[in-house]
Amino acid sequence: MTAQRKADTERVKRREIHVNDETWQEIKAAAGSLDLSISRYLVQCHKADAPRSNPAQLVASSETLQYIDQDLRDIAFAFGEGNRRQIVLTLLKLVEIERHLRAIGERLKS
């Protein structure tokens, strides 16, 4: 039984790039340090830089990070005060921060 051939759009093809010697050596060294071929290294770099979310998600995440920043400032203040009531409220803030971080994670997954 023979293996099915991939569609032309799925086949990998030889490509040519134009790059100076210094940059080429840097790419080779980086790929080698990760034990990857240059082709695989370039593909992975491209995928790592690809946008993962839409602008609305980025705005929502930015707003969430601002809430987290304020919560962390409140926590630092509470620990500075040393008041038991403030410390209990601080624990509640930490739970709130966890929820915010989970929300960011969920938005980034979609």
Secondary structure as GFF3:
##gff-version 3
##sequence-region A 1 110
A	DSSP	alpha_helix	21	33	.	.	.	ID=ss1
A	DSSP	alpha_helix	38	49	.	.	.	ID=ss2
A	DSSP	alpha_helix	55	81	.	.	.	ID=ss3
A	DSSP	alpha_helix	84	109	.	.	.	ID=ss4
###
